[in-house]
Amino acid sequence: MVEKVYPMTLEGKEKLEQELEELKTVKRGEIIERIKIARSFGDLSENSEYESAKDEQAFVEGRITTLETMIRFAQIIDNDGVDQDEVSIGKTVTFVELPDGDEEEYTIVGSAEADPFSGKISNDSPIAQALIGKKLNDEVTISTPGGDMPVKIISVK
């Protein structure tokens, strides 16, 4: 079975490694301590503190497994062979919506490090899919759930 590859920037991989380290060294210990304290309250069948701690433990262990997989199959993006003015993963692109001129800026990253609230969009998103491979000053039509959005690329960094 072929494992999924997780394209990401070096910075993104380092962030995932830091999160993994935090979960393994700090969070696990905190949860184990919460479980010990909750067990001391007695009857586990009606112990909400125990249930809550066990749920959190399951979530953290799942996240650790996910992070380990993402890090193991990380593919660091190398833009050396890509033109300076070509949109690709790891680059920040600014475009203007046509014809009214609303300007938007996004950094295109792998899905593992996407954070739309800080301007980092996944390479799998409709916006990124439409922009990847295009160049500075290209006019592109982005298909979104709200309809097609014509844009012009005004900056690629």
Contact map, one row per residue, 1 for C-alpha under 8 A:
1110000000000000000000000000000000000000000000000000000000000000000000000000000000000000000000000000000000000000000000000000000000000000000000000000000000000
1111000000000000000000000000000000000000000000000000000000000000000000000000000000000000000000000000000000000000000000000000000000000000000000000000000000000
1111100000000000000000000000000000000000000000000000000000000000000000001000000000000000000000000000000000000000000000000000000000000000000000000000000000000
0111110000000000000000000000000000000000000000000000000000000000000000001000000000000000000000000000000000000000000000000000000000000000000000000000000000000
0011111000000000000000000000000000000000000000000000000000000000000001001110000000000000000000000000000000000000000000000000000000000000000000000000000000000
0001111100000000000000000000000000000000000000000000000000000000000001101110000000000000000000000000000000000111000000000000000000000000000000000000000000000
0000111110000000000000000000000000000000000000000000000000000000000000000111100000000000000000000000000000001111000000000000000000000000000000000000000000000
0000011111011000000000000000000000000000000000000000000000000000000000000111100000000000110000000000000000001111100000000000000000000000000000000000000000000
0000001111111000000000000000000000000000000000000000000000000000000000000001100000000000010000000000000000001100000000000000000000000000000000000000000000000
0000000111111100000000000000000000000000000000000000000000000000000000000001100000000000000000000000000000000000000000000000000000000000000000000000000000000
0000000011111110000000000000000000000000000000000000000000000000000000000000000000000000000000000000000000000000000000000000000000000000000000000000000000000
0000000111111111000000000000000000000000000000000000000000000000000000000000000000000000000000000000000000000001100000000000000000000000000000000000000000000
0000000111111111100000000000000000000000000000000000000000000000000000100101000000000000000000000000000000000000000000000000000000000000000000000000000000000
0000000001111111110000000000000000000000000000000000000000000000000000000000000000000000000000000000000000000000000000000000000000000000000000000000000000000
0000000000111111111000000000000000000000000000000000000000000000000000000000000000000000000000000000000000000000000000000000000000000000000000000000000000000
0000000000011111111100000000000000000000000000000000000000000000001000100000000000000000000000000000000000000000000000000000000000000000000000000000000000000
0000000000001111111110000000000000000000000000000000000000000000001000100000000000000000000000000000000000000000000000000000000000000000000000000000000000000
0000000000000111111111000000000000000000000000000000000000000000000000000000000000000000000000000000000000000000000000000000000000000000000000000000000000000
0000000000000011111111100000000000000000000000000000000000000000000000000000000000000000000000000000000000000000000000000000000000000000000000000000000000000
0000000000000001111111110000000000000000000000000000000000000001001100000000000000000000000000000000000000000000000000000000000000000000000000000000000000000
0000000000000000111111111100000000000000000000000000000000000000000000000000000000000000000000000000000000000000000000000000000000000000000000000000000000000
0000000000000000011111111110000000000000000000000000000000000000000000000000000000000000000000000000000000000000000000000000000000000000000000000000000000000
0000000000000000001111111111000000000000000000000000000000010001000000000000000000000000000000000000000000000000000000000000000000000000000000000000000000000
0000000000000000000111111111100000000000000000000000000000000001000000000000000000000000000000000000000000000000000000000000000000000000000000000000000000000
0000000000000000000011111111100000000000000000000000000000000000000000000000000000000000000000000000000000000000000000000000000000000000000000000000000000000
0000000000000000000011111111110000000000000000000000000000000000000000000000000000000000000000000000000000000000000000000000000000000000000000000000000000000
0000000000000000000001111111111000000000000000000000000000010000000000000000000000000000000000000000000000000000000000000000000000000000000000000000000000000
0000000000000000000000111111111100000000000000000000000010010000000000000000000000000000000000000000000000000000000000000000000000000000000000000000000000000
0000000000000000000000011111111110000000000000000000000000000000000000000000000000000000000000000000000000000000000000000000000000000000000000000000000000000
0000000000000000000000000111111111000000000000000000000000000000000000000000000000000000000000000000000000000000000000000000000000000000000000000000000000000
0000000000000000000000000011111111100000000000000000100110000000000000000000000000000000000000000000000000000000000000000000000000000000000000000000000000000
0000000000000000000000000001111111110000000000000000000000000000000000000000000000000000000000000000000000000000000000000000000000000000000000000000000000000
0000000000000000000000000000111111111000000000000000000000000000000000000000000000000000000000000000000000000000000000000000000000000000000000000000000000000
0000000000000000000000000000011111111100000000000100100000000000000000000000000000000000000000000000000000000000000000000000000000000000000000000000000000000
0000000000000000000000000000001111111110000000001100110000000000000000000000000000000000000000000000000000000000000000000000000000000000000000000000000000000
0000000000000000000000000000000111111111000000000000000000000000000000000000000000000000000000000000000000000000000000000000000000000000000000000000000000000
0000000000000000000000000000000011111111100000000000000000000000000000000000000000000000000000000000000000000000000000000000000000000000000000000000000000000
0000000000000000000000000000000001111111110000101100000000000000000000000000000000000000000000000000000000000000000000000000000000000000000000000000000000000
0000000000000000000000000000000000111111111100000100000000000000000000000000000000000000000000000000000000000000000000000000000000000000000000000000000000000
0000000000000000000000000000000000011111110000000000000000000000000000000000000000000000000000000000000000000000000000000000000000000000000000000000000000000
0000000000000000000000000000000000001111111100100000000000000000000000000000000000000000000000000000000000000000000000000000000000000000000000000000000000000
0000000000000000000000000000000000000111111100100000000000000000000000000000000000000000000000000000000000000000000000000000000000000000000000000000000000000
0000000000000000000000000000000000000010111111100000000000000000000000000000000000000000000000000000000000000000000000000000000000000000000000000000000000000
0000000000000000000000000000000000000010111111100100000000000000000000000000000000000000000000000000000000000000000000000000000000000000000000000000000000000
0000000000000000000000000000000000000000001111100000000000000000000000000000000000000000000000000000000000000000000000000000000000000000000000000000000000000
0000000000000000000000000000000000000000001111110000000000000000000000000000000000000000000000000000000000000000000000000000000000000000000000000000000000000
0000000000000000000000000000000000000100111111111110000000000000000000000000000000000000000000000000000000000000000000000000000000000000000000000000000000000
0000000000000000000000000000000000000000000001111111000000000000000000000000000000000000000000000000000000000000000000000000000000000000000000000000000000000
0000000000000000000000000000000000100100000000111111100000000000000000000000000000000000000000000000000000000000000000000000000000000000000000000000000000000
0000000000000000000000000000000001100110000100111111110000000000000000000000000000000000000000000000000000000000000000000000000000000000000000000000000000000
0000000000000000000000000000000000000000000000111111111000000000000000000000000000000000000000000000000000000000000000000000000000000000000000000000000000000
0000000000000000000000000000000000000000000000011111111100000000000000000000000000000000000000000000000000000000000000000000000000000000000000000000000000000
0000000000000000000000000000001001100000000000001111111110000000000000000000000000000000000000000000000000000000000000000000000000000000000000000000000000000
0000000000000000000000000000000000100000000000000111111111000000000000000000000000000000000000000000000000000000000000000000000000000000000000000000000000000
0000000000000000000000000000000000000000000000000011111111100000000000000000000000000000000000000000000000000000000000000000000000000000000000000000000000000
0000000000000000000000000000001000000000000000000001111111110000000000000000000000000000000000000000000000000000000000000000000000000000000000000000000000000
0000000000000000000000000001001000000000000000000000111111111000000000000000000000000000000000000000000000000000000000000000000000000000000000000000000000000
0000000000000000000000000000000000000000000000000000011111111100000000000000000000000000000000000000000000000000000000000000000000000000000000000000000000000
0000000000000000000000000000000000000000000000000000001111111110000000000000000000000000000000000000000000000000000000000000000000000000000000000000000000000
0000000000000000000000100011000000000000000000000000000111111111000000000000000000000000000000000000000000000000000000000000000000000000000000000000000000000
0000000000000000000000000000000000000000000000000000000011111111100000000000000000000000000000000000000000000000000000000000000000000000000000000000000000000
0000000000000000000000000000000000000000000000000000000001111111110000000000000000000000000000000000000000000000000000000000000000000000000000000000000000000
0000000000000000000000000000000000000000000000000000000000111111111000000000000000000000000000000000000000000000000000000000000000000000000000000000000000000
0000000000000000000100110000000000000000000000000000000000011111111100000000000000000000000000000000000000000000000000000000000000000000000000000000000000000
0000000000000000000000000000000000000000000000000000000000001111111110000000000000000000000000000000000000000000000000000000000000000000000000000000000000000
0000000000000000000000000000000000000000000000000000000000000111111111000000000000000000000000000000000000000000000000000000000000000000000000000000000000000
0000000000000001100100000000000000000000000000000000000000000011111111100000000000000000000000000000000000000000000000000000000000000000000000000000000000000
0000000000000000000100000000000000000000000000000000000000000001111111110000000000000000000000000000000000000000000000000000000000000000000000000000000000000
0000000000000000000000000000000000000000000000000000000000000000111111111000000000000000000000000000000000000000000000000000000000000000000000000000000000000
0000110000000000000000000000000000000000000000000000000000000000011111111100000000000000000000000000000000000001000000000000000000000000000000000000000000000
0000010000001001100000000000000000000000000000000000000000000000001111111100000000000000000000000000000000000000000000000000000000000000000000000000000000000
0000000000000000000000000000000000000000000000000000000000000000000111111100000000000000000000000000000000000000000000000000000000000000000000000000000000000
0011110000000000000000000000000000000000000000000000000000000000000011111110000000000000000000000000000000000000000000000000000000000000000000000000000000000
0000111100001000000000000000000000000000000000000000000000000000000001111111000000000000000000000000000000000000000000000000000000000000000000000000000000000
0000111100000000000000000000000000000000000000000000000000000000000000001111100000000000000000000000000000000000000000000000000000000000000000000000000000000
0000001111001000000000000000000000000000000000000000000000000000000000000111110000000000000000000000000000000000000000000000000000000000000000000000000000000
0000001111000000000000000000000000000000000000000000000000000000000000000011111000000000110000000000000000000000000000000000000000000000000000000000000000000
0000000000000000000000000000000000000000000000000000000000000000000000000001111110000000000000000000000000000000000000000000000000000000000000000000000000000
0000000000000000000000000000000000000000000000000000000000000000000000000000111111000001110000000000000000000000000000000000000000000000000000000000000000000
0000000000000000000000000000000000000000000000000000000000000000000000000000011111100000000000000000000000000000000000000000000000000000000000000000000000000
0000000000000000000000000000000000000000000000000000000000000000000000000000011111100000000000000000000000000000000000000000000000000000000000000000000000000
0000000000000000000000000000000000000000000000000000000000000000000000000000001111110101000000000000000000000000000000000000000000000000000000000000000000000
0000000000000000000000000000000000000000000000000000000000000000000000000000000111111100000000000000000000000000000000000000000000000000000000000000000000000
0000000000000000000000000000000000000000000000000000000000000000000000000000000001111100000000000000000000000000000000000000000000000000000000000000000000011
0000000000000000000000000000000000000000000000000000000000000000000000000000000000111110000000000000000000000000000000000000000000000011000000000000000000111
0000000000000000000000000000000000000000000000000000000000000000000000000000000001111111000000000000000000000000000000000000000000011111000000000000000000010
0000000000000000000000000000000000000000000000000000000000000000000000000000000000001111101110000000000000000000000000000000000000111111000000000000000000010
0000000000000000000000000000000000000000000000000000000000000000000000000000001001000111111000000000000000010000000000000000000000111000000000000000000000000
0000000100000000000000000000000000000000000000000000000000000000000000000000101000000011111000000000000000111100000000000010000000010000000000000000000000000
0000000110000000000000000000000000000000000000000000000000000000000000000000101000000001111100000000000000111000000000000000000000000000000000000000000000000
0000000000000000000000000000000000000000000000000000000000000000000000000000000000000011111110000000000000111000000000000000000000000000000000000000000000011
0000000000000000000000000000000000000000000000000000000000000000000000000000000000000010011111000000000011110000000000000000000000000000000000000000000000111
0000000000000000000000000000000000000000000000000000000000000000000000000000000000000010001111100000000011110000000000000000000000000000000000000000000011111
0000000000000000000000000000000000000000000000000000000000000000000000000000000000000000000111110000001111000000000000000000000000000000000000000000000011110
0000000000000000000000000000000000000000000000000000000000000000000000000000000000000000000011111000001110000000000000000000000000000000000000000000001111100
0000000000000000000000000000000000000000000000000000000000000000000000000000000000000000000001111100111100000000000000000000000000000000000000000000001111000
0000000000000000000000000000000000000000000000000000000000000000000000000000000000000000000000111111111100000000000000000000000000000000000000000000111100000
0000000000000000000000000000000000000000000000000000000000000000000000000000000000000000000000011111110000000000000000000000000000000000000000000000111100000
0000000000000000000000000000000000000000000000000000000000000000000000000000000000000000000000001111100000000000000000000000000000000000000000000000010000000
0000000000000000000000000000000000000000000000000000000000000000000000000000000000000000000000001111110000000000000000000000000000000000000000000000000000000
0000000000000000000000000000000000000000000000000000000000000000000000000000000000000000000000011111111000000000000000000000000000000000000000000000000000000
0000000000000000000000000000000000000000000000000000000000000000000000000000000000000000000000011101111100000000000000000000000000000000000000000000000000000
0000000000000000000000000000000000000000000000000000000000000000000000000000000000000000000001111000111110000000000000000000000000000000000000000000000000000
0000000000000000000000000000000000000000000000000000000000000000000000000000000000000000000001111000011111000000000000000000000000000000000000000000000000000
0000000000000000000000000000000000000000000000000000000000000000000000000000000000000000000111100000001111100000000000100000000000000000000000000000000000000
0000000000000000000000000000000000000000000000000000000000000000000000000000000000000000000111000000000111110000000000111000000000000000000000000000000000000
0000000000000000000000000000000000000000000000000000000000000000000000000000000000000000111110000000000011111000000000111000000000000000000000000000000000000
0000000000000000000000000000000000000000000000000000000000000000000000000000000000000001111110000000000001111100000000011110000100000000000000000000000000000
0000001110000000000000000000000000000000000000000000000000000000000000000000000000000000111000000000000000111111110000011110000000000000000000000000000000000
0000011110000000000000000000000000000000000000000000000000000000000000000000000000000000100000000000000000011111110000001111000000000000000000000000000000000
0000011100000000000000000000000000000000000000000000000000000000000000000000000000000000000000000000000000001111110000001111000000000000000000000000000000000
0000011100010000000000000000000000000000000000000000000000000000000001000000000000000000000000000000000000001111110000000100000000000000000000000000000000000
0000000100010000000000000000000000000000000000000000000000000000000000000000000000000000000000000000000000001111111000010100000000000000000000000000000000000
0000000000000000000000000000000000000000000000000000000000000000000000000000000000000000000000000000000000001111111100011100000000000000000000000000000000000
0000000000000000000000000000000000000000000000000000000000000000000000000000000000000000000000000000000000000000111111111100000000000000000000000000000000000
0000000000000000000000000000000000000000000000000000000000000000000000000000000000000000000000000000000000000000011111111000000000000000000000000000000000000
0000000000000000000000000000000000000000000000000000000000000000000000000000000000000000000000000000000000000000001111110000000000000000000000000000000000000
0000000000000000000000000000000000000000000000000000000000000000000000000000000000000000000000000000000000000000001111110000000000000000000000000000000000000
0000000000000000000000000000000000000000000000000000000000000000000000000000000000000000000000000000000011100000001111111000000000000000000000000000000000000
0000000000000000000000000000000000000000000000000000000000000000000000000000000000000000000000000000000001111000111111111100000000000000000000000000000000000
0000000000000000000000000000000000000000000000000000000000000000000000000000000000000000000000000000000001111110011100111110100100000000000000000000000000000
0000000000000000000000000000000000000000000000000000000000000000000000000000000000000000000000000000000000011111111000011111100100000000000000000000000000000
0000000000000000000000000000000000000000000000000000000000000000000000000000000000000000100000000000000000011110000000001111100110000000000000000000000000000
0000000000000000000000000000000000000000000000000000000000000000000000000000000000000000000000000000000000000110000000000111110110000000000000000000000000000
0000000000000000000000000000000000000000000000000000000000000000000000000000000000000000000000000000000000000000000000001111111110000000000000000000000000000
0000000000000000000000000000000000000000000000000000000000000000000000000000000000000000000000000000000000000000000000000001111111000000000001110000000000000
0000000000000000000000000000000000000000000000000000000000000000000000000000000000000000000000000000000000000000000000000000111111100000000001110000000000000
0000000000000000000000000000000000000000000000000000000000000000000000000000000000000000000000000000000000010000000000001111111111110000000000000000000000000
0000000000000000000000000000000000000000000000000000000000000000000000000000000000000000000000000000000000000000000000000011111111110000000000000000000000000
0000000000000000000000000000000000000000000000000000000000000000000000000000000000000000000000000000000000000000000000000000011111110000000111100000000000000
0000000000000000000000000000000000000000000000000000000000000000000000000000000000000011000000000000000000000000000000000000001111111100000101000000000000000
0000000000000000000000000000000000000000000000000000000000000000000000000000000000000111100000000000000000000000000000000000000111111100000000000000000000000
0000000000000000000000000000000000000000000000000000000000000000000000000000000000000111000000000000000000000000000000000000000000111110000000000000000000000
0000000000000000000000000000000000000000000000000000000000000000000000000000000000000110000000000000000000000000000000000000000000111111010000000000000000000
0000000000000000000000000000000000000000000000000000000000000000000000000000000000001110000000000000000000000000000000000000000000001111110000000000000010010
0000000000000000000000000000000000000000000000000000000000000000000000000000000000001110000000000000000000000000000000000000000000000111110000000000000011110
0000000000000000000000000000000000000000000000000000000000000000000000000000000000000000000000000000000000000000000000000000000000000011111000000000000111100
0000000000000000000000000000000000000000000000000000000000000000000000000000000000000000000000000000000000000000000000000000000000000111111100000000000110000
0000000000000000000000000000000000000000000000000000000000000000000000000000000000000000000000000000000000000000000000000000000000000000111110000000011110000
0000000000000000000000000000000000000000000000000000000000000000000000000000000000000000000000000000000000000000000000000000000001100000011111000000011110000
0000000000000000000000000000000000000000000000000000000000000000000000000000000000000000000000000000000000000000000000000000000001000000001111100001111000000
0000000000000000000000000000000000000000000000000000000000000000000000000000000000000000000000000000000000000000000000000000011001100000000111110001111000000
0000000000000000000000000000000000000000000000000000000000000000000000000000000000000000000000000000000000000000000000000000011001000000000011111011100000000
0000000000000000000000000000000000000000000000000000000000000000000000000000000000000000000000000000000000000000000000000000011000000000000001111111100000000
0000000000000000000000000000000000000000000000000000000000000000000000000000000000000000000000000000000000000000000000000000000000000000000000111110000000000
0000000000000000000000000000000000000000000000000000000000000000000000000000000000000000000000000000000000000000000000000000000000000000000000011111000000000
0000000000000000000000000000000000000000000000000000000000000000000000000000000000000000000000000000000000000000000000000000000000000000000000111111100000000
0000000000000000000000000000000000000000000000000000000000000000000000000000000000000000000000000000000000000000000000000000000000000000000011110111110000000
0000000000000000000000000000000000000000000000000000000000000000000000000000000000000000000000001100000000000000000000000000000000000000000011110011111000000
0000000000000000000000000000000000000000000000000000000000000000000000000000000000000000000000001110000000000000000000000000000000000000001111000001111100000
0000000000000000000000000000000000000000000000000000000000000000000000000000000000000000000000111100000000000000000000000000000000000000001111000000111110000
0000000000000000000000000000000000000000000000000000000000000000000000000000000000000000000000111100000000000000000000000000000000000000111100000000011111000
0000000000000000000000000000000000000000000000000000000000000000000000000000000000000000000011110000000000000000000000000000000000000011111100000000001111110
0000000000000000000000000000000000000000000000000000000000000000000000000000000000000000000011110000000000000000000000000000000000000001100000000000000111110
0000000000000000000000000000000000000000000000000000000000000000000000000000000000001000000111100000000000000000000000000000000000000001100000000000000011111
0000000000000000000000000000000000000000000000000000000000000000000000000000000000011110001111000000000000000000000000000000000000000011000000000000000011111
0000000000000000000000000000000000000000000000000000000000000000000000000000000000011000001110000000000000000000000000000000000000000000000000000000000000111
